[in-house]
C-alpha cells in the first residue's frame, strides 16, 4: 500500500477527522473518487473513524456495485454516489455527525460567521430535511438540495461536505465543527457575526493558506499519534 492510494487517503482523513473532534460513532463516511477510474470511488465502512485502516475501505462504482474490498458499506453510499455523479468537479464527500454540528442541525440555520474559520463555508451552505415518507437515503433529492454548494445540512442529523479535494473537504469538516460550537456559544452571550465583507475577504485568504497548512499539520500529527496506520505502508 502506497501513501497516495485512495484507500490510504480515506483512512488517513477519517483519523484526522477523529482527532479534530468529528468522530461520529460507527456511522459517518469519507468517500474519495478514484483518480484513475473517476466513475468509481473509495468509501469507508461502518466503524469509528479512529480505527480505520486501508484494508477496511471499499471501492464501488456509481451504480453501487462493490469492486474491491470486503468492508460493509452503509446505505449512505447512495447519496455519495449521486453527489459524485452530479458534481464532476468534486472528488471527495464527507458525512459527519460531530457533536456541535449535530446540535446546530436541529435549527435549520446556517452556521454563522462568528469565528474566523467559519469563513470557509460562507455562501456555501444548503439544507435538506428528511420528511420520514420518502426513502431514508434519497440520493437524488439530497444532491439536488446541495446544488453547486459545498455544505449540506441534514436536519436533526449532521452534515455532508463536498469538495474538489480530500484536503479541502476534511479541513472544512473539522472547522465546521469548531465554527458550530462557536456559533452556539456566541449566541448564548449575544455575540455578533463578522461583517459580510470580512467573511468574503477572509475566505479567499483561508482557501489560499489555511487549507494546505492544516492538511500538512494533520499529516505530521498522524505520524505521531497513529503508527498502526503507517505500518500498512510499503517500506
Phi, psi and omega in degrees: 000129179259154184298333181274356180296137182305324180296321178291319180297319178297314180299318180295317180298319179298321179290324174299317180298319178298313180293336182267013176088015184251016177305141188227040187056216182270001177262185186086143184220158168235126178239141181223125179294139177286122183295335181268338178226078189295350175274007178231162176211160179255135185220147183283155182269185168299144178141158176297144181304319189282000178251004186290133172240157180304326180295342180279342190275138187248142174259130178228161174264178184289351173261012173074018174279131179284125183255332184203142177098162185236006180289151178286139181252146180281158171301340180295346176308327182300314182283332173300314181298316181297318181292320177291327177292317184279343184236079180298344177284344187263147175238347184224141174227127179236134177236122179231160171236045184296155195305305183287327174299317180298318178296311183294333180294346179281348187266340183072019181243158173292155169290134183280164181274059181272334182240157184301316184281354173297339180301338180296341179244014177299128179061028182238003193255140176224171185225147179220136178234131176279121183274359179078002182250313180283175179307145186296329175240090184262083185306310181300318179293321180294317180295320178296321179295323179292317182061230181260016178271178185246347184233123177242111175282131177255114186307128179057032186218298185167220185210154172238135179237128180241134184208165180291331181226157177294324179300313181296316180297317183294312181293322176298320179296316180295315182287333177293324176296313180291323178294324178293319177297317178297319179302309182299314184285325179295322179293333178294331183250010179076029180296157182250146176281155175293155176299150180303319180299323178291321178298318180295314180296316181293325181301316180298316180295318181293321178295324182284329189238315189290318185300306181298318180295319179294317181299313180294319179296322180290327174297317179298318181293322179298322181299330178275321189269338188230062182299331181296330177293315185283344174293343180279351182281152174291142178284000000 
